Amino acid sequence: MRLIIIGSGYVGLVSGACLAELGHQVLCVDTDASKVEQLQAGRIPIYEPQLSEMITRNVEQGRLGFTSQLPALGKEVHAVMIAVGTPPLANGSADLSAIFAVARQIATRAVHPQMVIIKSTVPVGTGDSVQALVRKARPEMHFSVISNPEFLREGSAIDDFMDPDRIVVGAGDETACNTLRALYAPLEQSGTPIVCMGRREAELVKCAANAFLATKIAFINEMADLCEAVGADVEQVAHGIGLDARIGAAFLQAGPGYGGSCFPKDTTALQAIAQEHGVNLRLVETVISSNEARKRAMSRRVAKAMHGELYGRVVAILGLTFKPNTDDLRDSPSLALIDALQRAGSRVQVFDPQGMGGARMRLEGVRFADDPYVCAEGADCIVLATHWPEFLTLDPKRLGELVRHKVLVDLRNFLDPQSFLEAGFAVHAIGRPPLHPRRHGVVPIHQHRPGKGARRVYMNGSRPQQPRPALRDGLSG
């Protein structure tokens, strides 16, 4: 099939490359001429494992191309896919201006009846609006508008596209559904179920699925807080409940809160569309507020690990992206943490395997390090904020020789606590009791307990009125 994809962002690029890999002829269109020039020159503007190689392979084989001009849409074009962004507006609803602008462009360029596939994540009813728009613009031309939501996870998007749990097709007629079956025929033949339903139902599936997964994250994070209060281990609790087939283990990893381009946007968009229709989604509303509070609370965890000593302290942040295997910093918990630490008077130094370019454009007043060891130099506390696989090979002993004070805050429960204990670190994780070298018979630990007049916690960045005692290795709250 010959397919045109409008929008060469994350979803458009991955979808275009994968559809070309399936054997289709794909032309990706983007109004950003500089991005198109990059792609034509073989430079991929985003990081996603396997994507660069797949794009290069299909360009060389003539199945994938890029342009900044939408061509005439004649009978040789079997479908046009819309994959432009739908960022949140101030009220949380999705900004559909790009969707409607593309729909008008499709109507203008069509010289033959066209099938319009909406791949972008949109609120329920968007397909109806697009259908009405193109019909009004070209009443003599037939357009079939289909909802085909994406379920791509950053960091594993290629695998998600090529081996999905399901393909959802929201079409108003059997012909349109059969066209999508032909588009995804290689995947259906390999066992992927293609689920055809109404257009509005398909639009709801994506946002509802993400809201449910976000709920699981918020739930296990709150359970982690309870585990800390009662002296339990949240990972054992998560394992126990995750073995229940009705619950499942996925998205039961406690951490600093969810971020990225999907969960925050889709939950707020779902809440906004519900409010527009007079429906209260109290559970979704609670999940959103719980997650925002979670991200803000991470700085207090760092403060507690250093017994309230944030002002003037050096904090090394390992990991900036909202998850590993992506360069996406959107709504990353690390950004909220860094902002809070800076407001409290801490000096922050950072490292991320793929997110440094974006971080330099977003962050001010931080030290950018070339590797995790440089990042740890002179730090009073190391914070593991993103669970990049590279960090598993860190040498705790070497880190201990670089830091001023041996305090580790693992916000992902990712690093081996025993190896850090043996190197003399106090280890603070999520949903677990803190671990101290002295208590585990590794090395002695000297704790400072502020006395009368000593500075305790200054979260507003104000200067202490009394001299601060030195922070000791293994200090914890």
N, C-alpha and C positions, 0 to 999 in steps of 0.2 A: 504494500500500500504506500501511497505518497501522502505524506503528512507534513503540515506546517505547524510549528509550535511557536506561539507568540509569548515572549518572555524568556530570557536566558539567565535567570537567577538560579537559585538552588534547585527548585522543583523542575524548572524548564530544562536545565542542563542535564540533570540526572535522567529525566524522562526521555529527552531527545537521544542521549547516548545509548540508553538501554533499548529503546525502540529500534534504533539503528542496528544494535547488536542482534536484535531478533530478526533482522533482515529487511526492515522497512526503509524507504527513502525519506529522510527527515531533513527539513530545512528549519533552523531556529532563527527567529526574527527578534531583534531587540532594538529599541530606539536609541540606546546608548552606543553611539558609534565607536567610542574608545574601547568599550568592552568587546564589541564585534571584532575590532582590529586585533585585540589581544587573542581572541579565540581563533581567528584566522591565522595568526602567527604561531599557534600552538601553545599559548600561555593561558592557563586555566585560572580564573580570578578567585576561585574558592578552593578550600582544601577538603577533599573527600577521598578516602582510600579507594583505589582502583579507577577513579573517574578519569584522571588524566590519560592513563593508558588506554582506556576504552574509547575516549574521544579521539585520540591520535589514531588508533587502529581503524575506526570507522570513517574518519576523514580521508585517510589514505586509501581506503577501499571504495570511496565515492558514495557512501551511504549517508553521510552527515555533512551539512554545510551551515554557514552562518551568514546573515545579512542584516542590514539595518533598514531595509525597505521591504515592505510587504508586497509581494507580487500580485498580479491579477489572479483571482481564485476561479479558475476554470474547471472543466470536468476532469482534468488530470489530477486535481487535488481531491483526495478522498475524504479528508477531514481536516479541520483547523482546531488546534488545541490551545486553550487560553491558560497560561501559567504565570500570570503576573502577580505581584504582591498585593496583599490586602491588609495593610498594617492597621493597628488599632487607632481610633480617634480618641479625643480627650475623654469622651463618655464611655469608652470601652468597646463601642461597636466597631465593626470592620469598615474600613475605608474602601468603598467599591468603585471609586472614581476611575481607577485604571481598568477595571473590568468593563465598565460601560464605555470608556473611550475605545478600547479594543473592539468591543462589539460594534460600535459605529463604524470603525475602520473596516471590519469584516464586511459589514453591509455595503459599504461604499465600493469595496474591491471585488465583490462577488459578481461573476458573470455566468454562474451556473449554480444550481441549488447546492447548498453546503450543509455539512454536518458540523456543528460547533460543540466541542467537548470542553467543559469547564473542569480543569484539573486543579485550579486554585482552591484553597479552603475558603468557603463563602457561607454566610448565614442562610438559613432556610428561606426560600422564596426568591433567591437571586436568579436562578434559572428562569423562573416565570418573568422576572423583570427583563432579563436579556432577550427572551423570546419576544416579549412585547416591543422592545426597543428595535430589534432588527425587522420585525414585521411592519412597524410603523415607518421605518426608514426605507424599506423596499417591499411594499405590499405585493408586488408582482413576483417576488422571488421566494422560494421555499427554503426555510432554514429549520433544521432539527437540532434543538439544544439539549445536550446530554450532560448530566452530572457524573463525573468519574473521579471521586476524591482520591488523593494520594495518602499513603500511610508510610512515609519514608522517615526513618530515624537517622538523624545526622550521625555520621560515623559508621553506619552500616547500610547506607541508602541503596547501594548497588545490589547487595544481597536482598534487601527488602523488596526491590522492584523485580528482580529476576526470580525470586522464590518467595512470593508473598503468601500470607495466610489466606487472603481472599482478594478478589477484585470486585469492587462494587460499581454497578452501572445503574444510573437513574435515568431511564428513558421513557418517553411517552408512547412509543410504538415499537413493534416487534422488529421492524427493519433496522432501526437505530441500534437496538440491542444486538442483533446479529452482526452488525458492522463492528461493534466493539468486541464481539466474540472472535471475529476474524483478525482484528488488530492484536488481540492477546492469545491467539490460537496456540502458539508454541508453549505458553505457560499453562493453558488449560489442558493441553495434551500431556504435560508433565505432572498433572494432578492438582493444579490450583483451581479451587472452585470460583466460578464467576456467578455472582449473585445479582440478578436483575430485579429492580424494584422501581417504585415511583421516584420522580426527580426530587421531590421534597424530602422523602425518606432518605435518599442517598446523601443529600446535603446535611441532614441531621446526624447521620452515622459518624462522620469524621469528628465533629465537635463533641458528640456524646461520648465517643470512644476516648478521646483525649481527656475529657472531664473526668471520666471514670478512673483512668490511670493516674491522673493528678490527685484524685481522692485517695487512692491507695498510698501514694507517696506521703500526702499530708497525714494520713492515719498512722503510718509506721513512724513518722517523725514525732508525733505526739506520744506514741507508745515508747519511743526512745527516752523522752523526757520522764515518763513515769518509771521506766526501768532505772534510770539514774537515781530517782528519788527513793526507790525501794531497794536498790542494790542488786538489780538483775541485769542480765546481758541481753540487749535487744536482738542480737543476731541469733541467739538460741530461740528466743520467742518468735522471731520472723520465720525461722526454719520450721518450728513446730506448727505454726498456722499455715505456712505456705504449702505443706504437704497435703493439706485438705484440697481435694480436687476442685471444690467449689470456689476456692480462693486463689490458689496458685502462688508460686514463689516470685513471679515477675513483679518488679516495682515495689518490692518490700525491703529495699536497702535504705536504711536510715542515713540522712545526710543533712546538708545545709539548706535544703529546699530546692524545688525545681526551677529551671530557667529555660532559656532557648527561645526559638522562634515560634513554637507551637503551643505548648501547654499554657503559658501566660496569656497569649493572644486568644486562643480558642475558648478558654474558660470565661474570659471577660466578654468575648463576643456572644457566647451562649447565654450568659447572664443578661446581656443587653437586649438580645432578641426576645428573651422571655419577659423582661420588663416591658418591652414595647407591646407585647401581647397580653399584659396584665397577669403574668404567671410568676409566682415566687419560687425561684430555685434556691431554697435556703441552704441546701447541702453544698451546692456549687459556690454560693456566696461565702460560706464558711471556709471552704477549701482555699479560696482566693485570699481571704484575710489571714488565714492560718499560715499560708506559705509566705506572705509578705512579712508577717511577724517573725517567722522562722529565719528569714534572711537577715533581718535587723538584729536578731538575738545572737548571731554568730560572734560579733565583736565582744559581747559580754562573756562568751565562753573563753575567748582569748584573754580577756582581762582577768577572769577567774584563774586561769592557768598561771598567770603571772602575779597572782595575789593582788589584783587591782592596779598594778603598775603599768599603765599605758603611756602616760606622758613622757616623752623623750626616749621611749624604748624603740628598739629596732625590731620590726617584724618581717620575716621572710615569708612570702606567699608563693607556694609552689602550685601552679595551675591557675589559669585565668578564664579559660573557656568554660561554658556551662556543663560540658561533658567532654570526655576524651575523643580523639579522632575527628575533630572538627576545629575550625578556626573561628567559630561563631561565639561572640561575647554577649549577644543580646540577652538581657535579663539575667546575666550570670550572677550567682550568689557571691562570687569573688569580688565583683564591682561594689556591691552593697557593703561587703566586709571592709574593703579598702577605704571606702568613703568614711565609714564609721571610725575606723582606726585613725585616719588622718584628722578627723574632727576631734578625737580624743587626745591628739598631740603625738601620736606615734609616727615614727619614720618607717616607711614601707619600701621594701625592695622585692621585685617580682621576677618570676620566670615562668614561661609556658612554651612547650615544644612547637606550637603552631600559632598561638594567639598574640605574639609580640607585636606584629605589624598593626593589628587593630587596637592593641592596648596603647601603643604610642600615640594614636589619634584620640583616644578616649581619656587617658589618665594624665594627670598633672601632679608634679611634686613627688613622684616615686622614682626609685632607682631601678633601671632596667638591666638585668643581668644576662650574660651570655649562656649560662648553664646553671643547674641547681646548686652547684657548689659555690660558685661566685655569689649566687643569691643568698646563700647561708652565711657568708662571711660577716662576722661581727654582730650576728643577730642575737637578740634576747629570747626569741621564740621562733620556731619554724611551724608554719601552718600548711598542711596538705589540703588544698581546696578542690583540686580536680584529680581524679584517679587515672592519670595517664599511665599506661603500662611501663613506660620508661622509668618511672619513679620506683618501681619495685626493685630495681637493681642499685638503688642508692646505697652507699656504704655508710652505715651509722657511725662507725668509728671515725671515718674521715670528716663527716659532718660535725662530730663532737669536737674535733680539733679546730674547726673553723668558727664555731659559734662562740658568743660570750657566755651564754647560759644554755644549759641543755634542757630545753623545754620543747616538746613536740605536741601540737594539737592536730590530730588526724580527723578532719571533718568528714571523711569517707570510710572510716574503718578499713583502710586499704593496706597500710604498711604493717609489717610484722612487728608487733609490740615487743616481743621478747628480744629481738636483735637490738632494738633501741634501748631497752632496759639494760642490756648487757654493756651497751656503750655509755651508760650513765645518764640517759635521758629520763625525765618524768614524761609519761605518755598519757595524754588526754584524748579520748575518743568520743564517739556519739553513742549514747545509750549504754555505756559501760562505766563501772567505777574507775577513777583515775589510778594509774599504776606508778609507783615510786620506787626508785632503785633500792632505798634503804629497806622498805617493807618487803622487797623480794630478795633480800640477801645478796644484792649485786655490788653496790658501792654505797658508802654513806651519803646521806643527803642532809643539807643544812637548810632549814626553813626559816624565813624571817616572818615574824608576826608583828605587824606595825603596832607600836604602843600608842599611848596618848599623845596627840599632836602630830603623829606621823601621817603622811598622806595615804589615803586608801584608794578609792576609785574616783577618777576624774574623767567622766565621759564627755564633758563639754569642752575639753581642751584648755581649761584654765590652768594657770601655773600653781604649783603647790606653794604653800606658805612656809613649809618647813623643809629642810634638806631631806632628800630621799635616801634611805639606806640602800646599800648595794643589793641587787637581785642575786640570789644564790642559785647554783645549779640544782635542778630538780624542784624548784619552787612551785608550789601549787596552792590552789585555794581549796 
